[in-house]
């Protein structure tokens, strides 16, 4: 049996420093909202780009840093009010933070945009709500001014900005640019669809393979256990059951994202050591059988 001990992944607890809670319904320029559809509608009406914030608001350390150092600052708030539609796509530990109707939609957006749980991820879309202008991430020394500079750099690729710049070019060159940009957008869209289909099929095959591998491993184990006295088989099964129970306890605990401290380190070590001991004892029982 392979030891399947999960890697310890402590995350530090902290407070949320967002300037305001995101709205649950409707959308206003420069204000965070969970209402993705409303934000896209206002963006189209007011010709404003859309910033998607893929976050884990109550557990993600980098997300909290961005809330504290960027999004709660008056500089950012003043800038965003006249510049952006802001969409809050949250994957919190506390389920109560996101209305049920947005949970599956957020998961679909995570898949569609290929975020794959990499939080935080900031995706800037043009006012059509579809054309991706670029992506940004958190940084250790980030400031509101620095993030605004990064956003402004991405905004230079907006269709409205490019159209204004193309007026200085010969008509044939300007048309070539438009045609090439259109072909590029189509190619990206096709690639995204292929990648999404690949991920879906890969996930299905991974599940199938894992199930088949487990079944084969169980059959091989039964072959070895058939060579043992019944009393030893009962002992082995008891150790196996305890191993799985400890494994489940550990994984459930890790999902709570425990704080990194001495007490929790001792907890993890105790679980890990018991699993390692049980695994070694089971292997010894099967040796030379």
Backbone as numpy.savetxt, mean C-alpha at the origin, in Angstrom:
# Nx Ny Nz CAx CAy CAz Cx Cy Cz
9.95 -29.92 8.26 9.09 -28.72 8.26 9.98 -27.48 8.26
9.68 -26.51 7.43 10.41 -25.26 7.42 9.88 -24.35 8.52
10.78 -23.63 9.16 10.35 -22.69 10.19 9.75 -21.48 9.50
8.48 -21.20 9.80 7.79 -20.08 9.15 7.57 -18.99 10.18
8.65 -18.39 10.63 8.57 -17.35 11.64 8.54 -15.99 10.95
7.50 -15.24 11.17 7.36 -13.94 10.52 8.45 -13.00 11.01
8.89 -12.12 10.11 9.90 -11.12 10.46 9.27 -10.08 11.38
10.01 -9.68 12.38 9.51 -8.67 13.30 9.51 -7.32 12.62
8.37 -6.66 12.65 8.26 -5.37 11.96 7.60 -4.37 12.89
8.35 -3.86 13.82 7.79 -2.89 14.74 7.62 -1.55 14.05
6.53 -0.86 14.36 6.28 0.49 13.86 6.00 1.38 15.05
6.61 2.54 15.07 6.44 3.43 16.20 5.08 4.10 16.18
4.46 4.17 17.32 3.16 4.84 17.43 3.37 6.34 17.45
2.35 7.07 17.06 2.45 8.52 17.04 1.10 9.13 16.82
1.06 10.43 16.88 -0.19 11.14 16.70 -0.37 11.55 15.26
-1.62 11.73 14.84 -1.92 12.21 13.51 -1.88 13.74 13.53
-1.13 14.33 12.60 -0.95 15.76 12.60 -1.64 16.43 11.43
-2.59 15.75 10.80 -3.29 16.35 9.66 -4.00 17.62 10.11
-4.01 18.62 9.26 -4.64 19.89 9.61 -6.12 19.72 9.85
-6.74 18.79 9.17 -8.17 18.57 9.32 -8.50 17.15 8.90
-9.62 16.67 9.40 -10.07 15.35 8.98 -10.61 15.44 7.56
-10.37 14.40 6.75 -10.89 14.44 5.38 -12.41 14.36 5.37
-13.03 15.08 4.44 -14.48 15.04 4.30 -14.89 13.65 3.81
-16.06 13.21 4.22 -16.57 11.91 3.79 -17.40 12.02 2.52
-17.96 13.19 2.30 -18.80 13.41 1.12 -18.44 14.77 0.50
-18.54 14.86 -0.82 -18.30 16.12 -1.49 -16.82 16.46 -1.57
-16.52 17.54 -2.28 -15.12 17.92 -2.45 -15.00 19.43 -2.69
-13.96 20.00 -2.09 -13.64 21.41 -2.28 -12.15 21.53 -2.60
-11.76 22.48 -3.44 -10.33 22.66 -3.74 -9.51 22.86 -2.47
-8.38 22.18 -2.40 -7.47 22.35 -1.28 -7.89 21.68 0.01
-9.00 20.93 0.02 -9.45 20.24 1.23 -9.45 18.74 0.98
-8.94 18.00 1.95 -8.90 16.55 1.80 -10.31 15.97 1.83
-10.57 15.03 0.96 -11.84 14.33 0.93 -11.62 12.87 0.59
-12.50 12.01 1.10 -12.48 10.60 0.71 -13.34 10.35 -0.51
-14.10 11.36 -0.91 -15.04 11.22 -2.02 -14.31 11.42 -3.35
-13.74 10.35 -3.84 -12.93 10.37 -5.07 -13.74 10.85 -6.27
-14.96 10.36 -6.41 -15.79 10.74 -7.55 -16.13 12.23 -7.53
-16.46 12.75 -6.35 -16.78 14.18 -6.23 -15.55 15.02 -6.56
-14.38 14.59 -6.10 -13.15 15.34 -6.38 -12.87 15.39 -7.87
-13.08 14.27 -8.56 -12.85 14.26 -10.01 -13.83 15.18 -10.73
-15.07 15.22 -10.26 -16.07 16.07 -10.88 -15.71 17.55 -10.73
-15.31 17.95 -9.52 -14.92 19.34 -9.29 -13.65 19.66 -10.08
-12.73 18.71 -10.14 -11.49 18.92 -10.89 -11.79 19.22 -12.35
-12.72 18.48 -12.93 -13.09 18.70 -14.33 -13.75 20.06 -14.53
-14.59 20.44 -13.56 -15.30 21.71 -13.68 -14.37 22.91 -13.52
-13.44 22.82 -12.59 -12.56 23.95 -12.27 -11.18 23.84 -12.91
-10.97 22.77 -13.69 -9.69 22.55 -14.37 -8.54 22.50 -13.37
-8.72 21.71 -12.31 -7.70 21.56 -11.28 -7.15 20.14 -11.28
-5.85 19.97 -11.12 -5.29 18.63 -11.00 -5.69 17.99 -9.67
-5.53 16.65 -9.60 -5.96 15.88 -8.44 -4.75 15.20 -7.81
-4.59 15.38 -6.50 -3.52 14.69 -5.78 -4.13 13.56 -4.95
-3.74 12.33 -5.28 -4.21 11.16 -4.54 -3.20 10.85 -3.44
-3.67 10.77 -2.22 -2.82 10.47 -1.07 -3.14 9.07 -0.57
-2.33 8.08 -0.95 -2.48 6.71 -0.46 -1.76 6.64 0.89
-2.52 6.50 1.97 -1.96 6.63 3.31 -2.45 5.54 4.25
-1.73 5.36 5.33 -2.16 4.54 6.46 -2.17 5.49 7.64
-3.24 6.25 7.78 -3.23 7.44 8.63 -2.93 7.20 10.10
-3.30 6.02 10.62 -3.15 5.82 12.07 -2.00 4.88 12.44
-1.19 4.47 11.45 -0.10 3.57 11.78 1.18 3.83 10.99
1.07 4.40 9.81 2.24 4.58 8.93 3.09 5.77 9.38
4.30 5.50 9.84 5.18 6.55 10.34 5.50 7.62 9.31
5.79 7.20 8.07 6.12 8.15 7.02 4.91 9.00 6.65
3.73 8.38 6.69 2.50 9.13 6.41 2.29 10.21 7.46
2.52 9.86 8.71 2.36 10.83 9.79 3.39 11.95 9.68
4.59 11.60 9.26 5.61 12.64 9.06 5.16 13.64 8.01
4.60 13.15 6.90 4.12 14.05 5.85 2.95 14.90 6.34
2.06 14.31 7.13 0.96 15.08 7.70 1.49 16.21 8.58
2.50 15.88 9.37 3.05 16.84 10.33 3.88 17.92 9.66
4.74 17.51 8.73 5.72 18.44 8.16 5.26 19.14 6.89
4.20 18.62 6.26 3.74 19.22 4.99 2.28 19.62 5.06
1.40 18.64 5.20 -0.02 18.89 4.98 -0.70 19.70 6.08
-0.09 19.81 7.26 -0.67 20.62 8.32 -0.14 22.06 8.30
0.80 22.35 7.43 1.43 23.67 7.39 0.58 24.68 6.62
0.56 25.91 7.11 -0.23 26.97 6.47 0.23 27.22 5.04
1.53 27.04 4.79 2.07 27.23 3.44 1.42 26.27 2.46
1.32 25.00 2.86 0.70 23.99 1.99 -0.79 24.26 1.82
-1.46 24.56 2.92 -2.91 24.78 2.87 -3.24 25.93 1.93
-2.48 27.03 2.02 -2.72 28.18 1.15 -2.46 27.83 -0.31
-1.41 27.05 -0.54 -1.06 26.65 -1.90 -2.12 25.74 -2.50
-2.49 24.70 -1.75 -3.41 23.69 -2.28 -4.79 24.26 -2.53
-5.22 25.24 -1.74 -6.57 25.79 -1.87 -6.84 26.31 -3.27
-5.86 26.85 -3.91 -6.05 27.42 -5.24 -5.49 26.55 -6.35
-4.95 25.39 -5.99 -4.18 24.63 -6.97 -4.65 23.20 -7.19
-5.13 22.52 -6.14 -5.33 21.08 -6.22 -6.66 20.62 -5.63
-7.11 19.48 -6.14 -8.13 18.68 -5.47 -7.38 17.59 -4.72
-7.73 17.37 -3.46 -6.99 16.46 -2.60 -7.85 15.27 -2.20
-7.40 14.06 -2.52 -8.17 12.84 -2.23 -7.40 11.97 -1.24
-8.06 11.61 -0.17 -7.50 10.84 0.95 -7.90 9.38 0.79
-6.95 8.52 0.41 -7.23 7.11 0.19 -6.54 6.33 1.31
-7.31 6.00 2.32 -6.75 5.54 3.59 -6.85 4.02 3.76
-5.80 3.45 4.34 -5.75 2.02 4.69 -5.35 1.94 6.17
-6.26 2.35 7.07 -5.91 2.45 8.49 -6.00 1.12 9.22
-5.42 1.11 10.40 -5.57 -0.05 11.28 -6.95 -0.05 11.91
-7.45 1.14 12.22 -8.78 1.31 12.81 -9.81 1.38 11.67
-10.59 0.33 11.51 -11.56 0.26 10.42 -12.59 1.38 10.47
-12.82 1.94 11.65 -13.84 2.97 11.80 -13.46 4.27 11.09
-12.20 4.42 10.71 -11.74 5.67 10.08 -12.19 5.80 8.63
-12.58 4.69 8.01 -12.99 4.71 6.60 -14.39 4.11 6.47
-15.35 4.86 5.91 -16.69 4.31 5.70 -16.63 3.02 4.88
-17.53 2.10 5.17 -17.53 0.80 4.52 -17.58 0.92 3.00
-18.32 1.91 2.50 -18.48 2.05 1.05 -17.18 2.41 0.33
-16.19 2.90 1.09 -14.93 3.28 0.47 -13.85 2.19 0.60
-14.08 1.18 1.42 -13.05 0.18 1.68 -12.68 -0.59 0.41
-13.68 -1.17 -0.26 -13.40 -1.94 -1.47 -12.92 -1.03 -2.60
-13.46 0.19 -2.64 -13.02 1.14 -3.67 -11.56 1.50 -3.49
-11.13 1.72 -2.23 -9.72 2.04 -1.97 -8.81 0.88 -2.39
-9.27 -0.33 -2.12 -8.49 -1.50 -2.52 -8.39 -1.57 -4.04
-9.47 -1.23 -4.72 -9.46 -1.24 -6.19 -8.52 -0.17 -6.73
-8.49 1.00 -6.09 -7.59 2.07 -6.53 -6.13 1.68 -6.28
-5.88 1.03 -5.15 -4.53 0.56 -4.84 -4.04 -0.39 -5.94
-4.93 -1.26 -6.40 -4.58 -2.21 -7.45 -4.46 -1.51 -8.81
-5.42 -0.66 -9.12 -5.45 0.00 -10.43 -4.24 0.89 -10.66
-3.79 1.57 -9.59 -2.64 2.47 -9.72 -1.32 1.78 -9.39
-1.38 0.48 -9.07 -0.15 -0.26 -8.81 0.60 0.20 -7.58
-0.13 0.71 -6.58 0.52 1.18 -5.36 1.02 -0.01 -4.54
0.21 -1.06 -4.50 0.58 -2.32 -3.84 0.99 -2.13 -2.39
0.26 -1.26 -1.69 0.52 -1.10 -0.27 1.76 -0.29 0.07
2.41 0.32 -0.91 3.60 1.14 -0.64 3.13 2.51 -0.17
3.06 2.68 1.15 2.52 3.89 1.74 3.62 4.70 2.44
3.56 6.03 2.32 2.59 6.77 1.50 3.04 6.85 0.04
2.09 6.93 -0.85 2.34 7.21 -2.26 1.42 8.36 -2.67
1.99 9.34 -3.36 1.23 10.50 -3.82 1.23 10.52 -5.34
0.03 10.43 -5.92 -0.10 10.38 -7.38 -0.83 11.63 -7.83
-0.21 12.36 -8.76 -0.79 13.59 -9.27 -1.42 13.33 -10.63
-2.72 13.62 -10.74 -3.46 13.43 -11.98 -3.84 14.78 -12.58
-3.96 14.83 -13.90 -4.42 16.05 -14.54 -5.91 16.23 -14.26
-6.49 17.34 -14.73 -7.89 17.64 -14.39 -8.89 16.68 -15.02
-8.43 15.80 -15.91 -9.33 14.78 -16.45 -9.50 13.61 -15.48
-8.73 13.61 -14.39 -8.83 12.56 -13.39 -8.27 11.23 -13.84
-7.58 11.20 -14.97 -7.04 9.95 -15.52 -5.56 10.04 -15.87
-5.16 11.15 -16.48 -3.78 11.29 -16.94 -2.85 11.48 -15.76
-1.93 10.53 -15.56 -0.99 10.62 -14.45 0.17 11.54 -14.82
0.40 12.55 -13.97 1.48 13.50 -14.19 2.77 13.07 -13.50
2.63 12.24 -12.49 3.82 11.77 -11.78 3.50 11.31 -10.38
4.54 10.82 -9.69 4.37 10.29 -8.33 5.41 10.89 -7.40
5.02 11.06 -6.16 5.92 11.59 -5.14 5.86 10.69 -3.91
6.86 10.85 -3.05 6.92 10.01 -1.85 7.40 10.86 -0.68
7.40 10.25 0.49 7.89 10.93 1.69 9.41 10.99 1.67
9.96 11.92 2.43 11.41 12.05 2.54 11.76 12.52 3.95
12.90 12.11 4.48 13.25 12.42 5.88 13.26 13.91 6.21
13.79 14.73 5.32 13.93 16.16 5.61 12.91 16.99 4.83
11.76 16.44 4.55 10.77 17.12 3.73 10.19 18.35 4.44
9.87 19.36 3.65 9.18 20.55 4.16 8.02 20.85 3.22
7.12 21.71 3.67 5.99 22.09 2.81 6.49 22.74 1.54
7.46 23.64 1.66 7.98 24.34 0.48 8.62 23.36 -0.49
9.37 22.39 0.04 10.05 21.42 -0.83 9.02 20.56 -1.56
7.98 20.15 -0.86 6.96 19.31 -1.51 6.20 20.11 -2.55
5.92 21.36 -2.25 5.24 22.22 -3.23 6.09 22.36 -4.49
7.39 22.49 -4.33 8.29 22.58 -5.48 8.20 21.32 -6.33
8.14 20.16 -5.67 8.03 18.90 -6.40 6.71 18.80 -7.16
5.64 19.22 -6.52 4.33 19.21 -7.18 4.34 20.14 -8.38
4.87 21.34 -8.21 4.92 22.30 -9.31 5.71 21.77 -10.50
6.77 21.04 -10.21 7.56 20.46 -11.30 6.72 19.47 -12.11
5.91 18.66 -11.42 5.05 17.71 -12.13 3.95 18.41 -12.90
3.48 19.53 -12.39 2.40 20.26 -13.05 2.83 20.84 -14.40
4.12 20.91 -14.64 4.60 21.43 -15.91 4.28 20.50 -17.08
3.91 19.28 -16.76 3.56 18.33 -17.82 2.05 18.27 -18.07
1.28 19.16 -17.45 -0.16 19.20 -17.70 -0.43 19.54 -19.17
-1.52 19.01 -19.69 -1.86 19.24 -21.09 -2.04 20.72 -21.37
-2.68 21.46 -20.43 -2.90 22.89 -20.65 -1.60 23.66 -20.70
-0.63 23.26 -19.89 0.68 23.93 -19.89 1.43 23.62 -21.19
1.42 22.37 -21.57 2.11 21.96 -22.80 1.50 22.65 -24.02
0.17 22.74 -24.07 -0.48 23.40 -25.21 -0.01 24.84 -25.35
0.15 25.51 -24.24 0.64 26.89 -24.29 2.06 26.97 -24.81
2.88 26.01 -24.43 4.28 26.00 -24.88 4.40 25.63 -26.36
3.46 24.80 -26.85 3.54 24.36 -28.23 3.27 25.48 -29.23
2.67 26.54 -28.78 2.38 27.66 -29.70 3.64 28.30 -30.23
4.76 28.09 -29.54 6.02 28.69 -29.99 6.74 27.80 -31.01
6.20 26.63 -31.29 6.83 25.69 -32.21 6.18 25.75 -33.59
6.87 25.28 -34.62 6.25 25.17 -35.95 5.05 24.24 -35.86
4.00 24.49 -36.61 2.77 23.68 -36.53 3.01 22.19 -36.67
3.90 21.80 -37.59 4.12 20.37 -37.79 4.80 19.72 -36.58
5.70 20.46 -35.93 6.37 19.94 -34.73 5.38 19.84 -33.57
4.53 20.86 -33.45 3.53 20.84 -32.39 2.57 19.66 -32.57
2.18 19.39 -33.82 1.28 18.28 -34.09 1.96 16.94 -33.83
3.24 16.86 -34.18 3.99 15.63 -33.91 4.02 15.36 -32.40
4.22 16.43 -31.62 4.25 16.27 -30.17 2.91 15.73 -29.67
1.81 16.33 -30.14 0.49 15.90 -29.71 0.22 14.45 -30.09
0.59 14.08 -31.31 0.37 12.70 -31.76 1.18 11.71 -30.94
2.44 12.07 -30.68 3.31 11.19 -29.91 2.81 11.07 -28.47
2.36 12.18 -27.89 1.85 12.16 -26.52 0.60 11.29 -26.44
-0.25 11.36 -27.46 -1.46 10.55 -27.48 -1.11 9.07 -27.58
-0.13 8.75 -28.43 0.30 7.36 -28.58 0.93 6.85 -27.29
1.69 7.70 -26.63 2.31 7.32 -25.36 1.26 7.02 -24.31
0.25 7.86 -24.22 -0.83 7.65 -23.24 -1.54 6.33 -23.51
-1.78 6.03 -24.79 -2.45 4.78 -25.14 -1.58 3.58 -24.77
-0.27 3.70 -25.02 0.64 2.60 -24.68 0.69 2.38 -23.18
0.72 3.46 -22.41 0.74 3.33 -20.95 -0.54 2.69 -20.45
-1.66 3.07 -21.04 -2.93 2.51 -20.63 -2.98 1.01 -20.91
-2.48 0.62 -22.09 -2.46 -0.79 -22.44 -1.53 -1.56 -21.52
-0.36 -0.98 -21.21 0.58 -1.63 -20.32 -0.03 -1.81 -18.93
-0.71 -0.78 -18.43 -1.33 -0.86 -17.11 -2.36 -1.97 -17.06
-3.15 -2.10 -18.15 -4.16 -3.16 -18.21 -3.50 -4.53 -18.20
-2.41 -4.67 -18.95 -1.70 -5.95 -18.98 -1.11 -6.29 -17.62
-0.53 -5.29 -16.96 0.06 -5.51 -15.64 -1.01 -5.91 -14.63
-2.17 -5.27 -14.71 -3.26 -5.58 -13.80 -3.74 -7.02 -14.02
-3.86 -7.41 -15.29 -4.29 -8.77 -15.61 -3.25 -9.78 -15.14
-1.97 -9.43 -15.33 -0.89 -10.31 -14.89 -0.92 -10.51 -13.38
-1.12 -9.42 -12.63 -1.16 -9.51 -11.17 -2.33 -10.38 -10.72
-3.46 -10.19 -11.37 -4.64 -10.97 -10.99 -4.42 -12.46 -11.23
-3.89 -12.79 -12.41 -3.65 -14.19 -12.72 -2.52 -14.76 -11.85
-1.51 -13.95 -11.58 -0.40 -14.41 -10.74 -0.89 -14.72 -9.33
-1.75 -13.85 -8.79 -2.28 -14.08 -7.44 -3.08 -15.37 -7.39
-3.88 -15.61 -8.43 -4.67 -16.84 -8.47 -3.77 -18.07 -8.53
-2.73 -18.00 -9.36 -1.81 -19.13 -9.48 -1.00 -19.33 -8.21
-0.61 -18.23 -7.56 0.13 -18.34 -6.30 -0.70 -19.09 -5.27
-1.99 -18.75 -5.20 -2.86 -19.44 -4.25 -2.99 -20.91 -4.58
-3.13 -21.21 -5.87 -3.26 -22.60 -6.31 -1.98 -23.38 -6.01
-0.85 -22.78 -6.31 0.44 -23.45 -6.07 0.66 -23.69 -4.58
0.36 -22.68 -3.76 0.54 -22.83 -2.31 -0.32 -23.97 -1.77
-1.56 -24.06 -2.26 -2.46 -25.13 -1.81 -1.93 -26.49 -2.23
-1.44 -26.59 -3.46 -0.92 -27.86 -3.96 0.35 -28.28 -3.23
1.24 -27.30 -2.99 2.48 -27.60 -2.28 2.20 -28.07 -0.86
1.23 -27.43 -0.20 0.88 -27.83 1.15 0.33 -29.25 1.16
-0.51 -29.57 0.18 -1.09 -30.91 0.15 -0.01 -31.97 -0.05
0.94 -31.69 -0.95 2.03 -32.65 -1.17 2.88 -32.80 0.08
3.14 -31.67 0.77 3.93 -31.73 1.99 3.20 -32.54 3.07
1.88 -32.38 3.14 1.10 -33.14 4.12 1.15 -34.64 3.83
1.09 -34.98 2.55 1.15 -36.41 2.18 2.53 -36.99 2.52
3.59 -36.22 2.23 4.94 -36.70 2.57 5.09 -36.87 4.08
4.49 -35.95 4.82 4.56 -36.05 6.28 3.82 -37.30 6.76
2.66 -37.57 6.16 1.91 -38.77 6.55 2.74 -40.03 6.30
3.50 -40.03 5.21 4.35 -41.20 4.90 5.37 -41.40 6.02
5.99 -40.31 6.47 7.00 -40.42 7.54 6.35 -40.83 8.86
5.18 -40.23 9.14 4.53 -40.54 10.42 4.03 -41.98 10.47
3.76 -42.57 9.32 3.29 -43.96 9.28 4.36 -44.92 9.78
5.61 -44.46 9.78 6.71 -45.31 10.24 6.94 -45.21 11.75
6.22 -44.29 12.41 6.40 -44.08 13.84 5.37 -44.86 14.65
5.71 -45.18 15.89 4.71 -45.78 16.79 3.56 -44.78 17.01
2.37 -45.31 17.28 1.21 -44.44 17.43 1.41 -43.40 18.53
2.08 -43.78 19.60 2.31 -42.85 20.70 3.17 -41.67 20.23
4.18 -41.96 19.41 5.05 -40.89 18.88 4.29 -40.00 17.91
3.39 -40.61 17.14 2.58 -39.81 16.21 1.72 -38.81 16.97
1.16 -39.26 18.09 0.33 -38.37 18.90 1.16 -37.22 19.46
2.39 -37.53 19.88 3.29 -36.48 20.39 3.62 -35.49 19.27
3.92 -36.02 18.09 4.25 -35.15 16.96 3.09 -34.23 16.62
1.89 -34.80 16.56 0.72 -34.01 16.21 0.46 -32.91 17.25
0.72 -33.23 18.50 0.54 -32.23 19.56 1.52 -31.08 19.39
2.77 -31.42 19.07 3.78 -30.38 18.84 3.41 -29.55 17.60
2.93 -30.23 16.57 2.54 -29.55 15.34 1.40 -28.56 15.60
0.42 -29.01 16.38 -0.72 -28.15 16.70 -0.26 -26.93 17.49
0.64 -27.17 18.45 1.16 -26.05 19.24 1.94 -25.08 18.36
2.74 -25.61 17.43 3.51 -24.76 16.52 2.58 -23.83 15.75
1.51 -24.40 15.18 0.58 -23.59 14.39 -0.15 -22.57 15.26
-0.46 -22.96 16.50 -1.14 -22.03 17.40 -0.25 -20.84 17.73
1.02 -21.11 18.00 1.97 -20.03 18.30 2.16 -19.14 17.08
2.26 -19.79 15.92 2.42 -19.03 14.68 1.25 -18.07 14.46
0.03 -18.56 14.68 -1.16 -17.72 14.52 -1.16 -16.57 15.53
-0.77 -16.88 16.78 -0.72 -15.83 17.80 0.28 -14.74 17.40
1.45 -15.16 16.93 2.48 -14.21 16.55 2.04 -13.34 15.37
1.48 -13.98 14.36 1.06 -13.22 13.17 -0.07 -12.25 13.51
-1.00 -12.69 14.36 -2.09 -11.80 14.77 -1.55 -10.61 15.55
-0.56 -10.86 16.38 0.06 -9.78 17.17 0.81 -8.80 16.27
1.52 -9.32 15.30 2.27 -8.45 14.38 1.34 -7.55 13.57
0.14 -8.05 13.27 -0.82 -7.25 12.51 -1.30 -6.03 13.29
-1.14 -6.05 14.62 -1.52 -4.90 15.43 -0.45 -3.81 15.38
0.64 -4.08 14.70 1.75 -3.14 14.56 2.21 -2.65 15.94
2.74 -3.58 16.75 3.13 -3.23 18.13 4.27 -2.23 18.18
4.26 -1.45 19.23 5.30 -0.45 19.43 6.64 -1.13 19.69
7.71 -0.52 19.22 9.04 -1.09 19.42 9.54 -0.70 20.80
9.53 -1.68 21.70 10.08 -1.45 23.04 10.59 -2.78 23.59
11.19 -2.72 24.77 11.80 -3.91 25.35 10.77 -5.00 25.65
9.61 -4.60 26.14 8.58 -5.60 26.48 8.10 -6.35 25.25
7.86 -5.63 24.18 7.39 -6.28 22.96 8.49 -7.11 22.30
9.72 -6.67 22.43 10.84 -7.48 21.92 10.90 -8.82 22.64
10.67 -8.79 23.94 10.67 -10.05 24.72 9.52 -10.95 24.27
8.36 -10.36 24.02 7.22 -11.16 23.54 7.56 -11.86 22.24
8.10 -11.09 21.30 8.43 -11.66 20.01 9.47 -12.76 20.15
10.49 -12.51 20.95 11.55 -13.49 21.14 11.02 -14.79 21.73
10.08 -14.67 22.67 9.51 -15.87 23.29 8.75 -16.70 22.26
7.94 -16.06 21.44 7.21 -16.77 20.40 8.18 -17.42 19.41
9.15 -16.65 18.95 10.11 -17.16 17.98 10.87 -18.35 18.53
11.32 -18.23 19.78 12.11 -19.31 20.37 11.28 -20.58 20.54
10.01 -20.43 20.91 9.17 -21.62 21.06 8.94 -22.30 19.71
8.71 -21.51 18.68 8.52 -22.09 17.35 9.78 -22.79 16.87
10.92 -22.18 17.12 12.19 -22.80 16.71 12.42 -24.11 17.45
12.10 -24.12 18.76 12.27 -25.35 19.54 11.35 -26.44 19.04
10.07 -26.12 18.83 9.10 -27.11 18.36 9.49 -27.66 17.00
9.94 -26.78 16.11 10.35 -27.21 14.79 11.53 -28.18 14.87
12.49 -27.86 15.73 13.64 -28.75 15.89 13.26 -30.10 16.46
12.35 -30.09 17.43 11.90 -31.36 18.02 11.15 -32.21 17.01
10.33 -31.61 16.19 9.59 -32.39 15.17 10.54 -32.96 14.11
11.51 -32.16 13.72 12.49 -32.65 12.75 13.26 -33.83 13.32
13.62 -33.74 14.59 14.38 -34.83 15.22 13.55 -36.11 15.26
12.24 -35.99 15.48 11.38 -37.17 15.52 11.30 -37.87 14.16
11.46 -37.08 13.08 11.35 -37.66 11.75 12.69 -38.09 11.17
13.76 -37.75 11.86 15.09 -38.05 11.33 15.27 -39.56 11.17
15.82 -39.92 10.01 16.14 -41.30 9.70 14.89 -42.20 9.62
13.75 -41.58 9.37 12.51 -42.39 9.22 12.15 -42.51 7.75
